[in-house]
Amino acid sequence: MALSLQPSGQCLITENRLCFNFSFLLGSIYEMFGNECCFSTGEVIKITGLKIKKIIAEICEQIEGCESLQPFELPMNFPGLFKIMADKTPYLTMEEITRTIHIGPSRLGHPCFYHQKDIKLENFIIEQGEQIMLNSVEEIDGEIMVSCTVVRNHQNHSFNLPLSQEGEFYECEDERIYTLKEIVEWKIPKNRTRTVKLTDFSNKWDSTNPFPKDFYGTLILKPVYEIQGVMKFRKDIVRILPSLDVEVKDITDSYDANWFLQLLSTEDLFEMTSKEFPIVTEVIEAPQGSHLPQSILQPGKTIVIHKKYQASRILASEIRSNFPKRHFLIPTSYKGKFKRRPREFPTAYDLEIAKSEKEPLHVVATKAFHSPHNKLSSVSVGDQFLVHHSETTEVLCEGIKKVVNVLACEKILKKSYEAALLPLYMEGGFVEVIHDKKQYPISELCKQFRLPFNVKVSVRDLSIEEDVLAATPGLQLEEDITDSYLLISDFANPTECWEIPVGRLSMTVQLVSNFSRDAGPFLVRTLVEEITEEQYYMMRRYESSASHPPPRPPKHPSVEETKLTLLTLAEERKVDLPKSPKAGVQCYDLGSLQHLPPRSSQVAGITGTCHHVQVIFVILVEMGFHHLGQAGLELLTL
């Protein structure tokens, strides 16, 4: 039976991790990275994943004044922001969800669903329509379960659902805004397309905008995949376009898959259980742009992966008037010292947020404000204030008494002080006056002062060769975040360890063995990590989404309260085939791999938390020449 891997067909991936094996009976020639390659007759290859090579976009609505628009390729670096439209087609089992939706340790890997009816568990009832967040897929007492959470009265309630759980599960509405890269990596379900709405577009993009002028409508994203695999006795990744015209035979049940390399990505490693570490691995494909020494992560290098864990980092941005700003993740073990720098406050409300019981907040006004009410103070440029506390007072507004939130301050005169009330809705400008000359380590700064906080490096970290923070004119410490890391070392020197950020460093390793000898105490070298603008905004967006949104600053009393529009909320979140001629043989085109039935098995040496599929094929007929574009390595991890 001939099948197809075209985007309109059902997708191949029917388990959490893909691991098909097939063999070629008649060879086919293709081009990879500019070099002609061939598959010999009888050659065996194991498919380890499918990766989205490109995205085809199709506009859903008719545009006035435009002819019928044909589907077009949307570049992966398209600088637009999108809102995801919830899929109206239900999922009928938890197994179908885990096969189709990406679930992982990233902030983007926690999809939410609701059920049409109550679900009764042993000690818990999931109510009809209640939002269920899927956190991870785990093995518990030999059974694969989905770890879930519901929130009731601001409290998290955790429970597990088996893959066999049946029902009608619908995607929840998602109000977050995503980049195309985030959607491609986390939000396109297998077997389905994804409908999104364009909400914003950067005019700074060098290429032509592929959308009609002023278009902010809905479109369907259709992924085009490439097949990734490994061949016997080879350590490089083979990438094959599904359009390669060749027929293959499934020989999974008659072939020992252990002959192949077992390749794992950083995400695969992090999904292993803690008790499976430490392990010895060989680097197959090294990460690009790593902050670690090149001698540690290079192809062919043997490394030890000691453990996985969550670690704290301080998200910081360079203080400068012009763009682009640099962004950093600073470990709390950073040994440099900081001095405080003045903060700037655009409104009186910001003064209320920043005030501290430890010391009075001393500021200078940089913008004048004329008060329309006698009880409230006017401000001139250069006025100095000591900020104390917030309170309320009554004012006459259009003949009606209204209660106004104000900030009680002391205005500093030449030889005395004067009481002042500043309305919180006041739009002014203030700069902090710093009297503290003390030098602080970063851990003490975060304990004593509320973030965000402005500092400058006064003593560089002498334990690292190049301290990138020391060269910055100033830093704003913005948030204390938690991120996922792997602790690794050179096999020859297992006591000197380095941290690998799971979400920002992509590499592929081959599992060699367990690490049995005692490594002794670790010397962990934590580095300051410079991150990209895209990584920075993703962290700010999803770190903030875990907490309650900040309160809105009070408005002028004469202005009526209005409801926030969706656009306002989005803006606030900116601060995801030919049949075989052979009789009696079941044959497939390479494109037919999407339709194969799932097979479950276990990869040697790794237990537990994931499904694996192994299918072996044999080539039958050579059909022609084909070309592969170069693509970055990323084994598909769900």
ABEGO torsion letter per residue (X at the ends): XBBBABAABBBABABABBBBBBBBABBBBBBBGGBBBBBBBGBBBBBAEBBBABBBBBBABBBBGBBBBBBBBBBAABABBBBBBBBABBBABAAAAAAABBBBABAAABBBBBBABBBBBAABBBBBGBBBBBABBBBBGGBBBBBBBBBBGGBBBBBBBBAABBEBBBBBBBABBBBAAAAAAAABBBGBBBBBBBABBBAABABBBABBBGBBBBBBBBBBBBBBBBBBGBABBBBBBAABBBBBBBAAAABBAAABBBBBBAAAAAABBAAAOBBBBBBABBBBGBABBAAABBBGBBBBBABBBBBBBBBBBBBBABOBBBBBBBBAABABBBBBBBBBBABAAAAAAABBAABBBBBBBABBBBBABAABBBBBBGBBBBBABBBBBBBBBGGBBBBBBBBBBBBBBAABBBBBBBBAABBBBBBBBBABABBBBAAAAAAABBOBBBBBBABBBAABABBAAAABAEBBBABBBBBBBBBBBBAABAABBBBBBAAABBBBBBBABBBABBAEBBBBBBBBBBBBAAAAAAAAAAAAAABBBBBBBBBBAABBBBBBBAAAAAAAAAXXXBBBABBGBBBBBAAAAAABBBBBBBBBGBBGABBBBBBBBBBABBAEBBBBBBBBBBBBBX
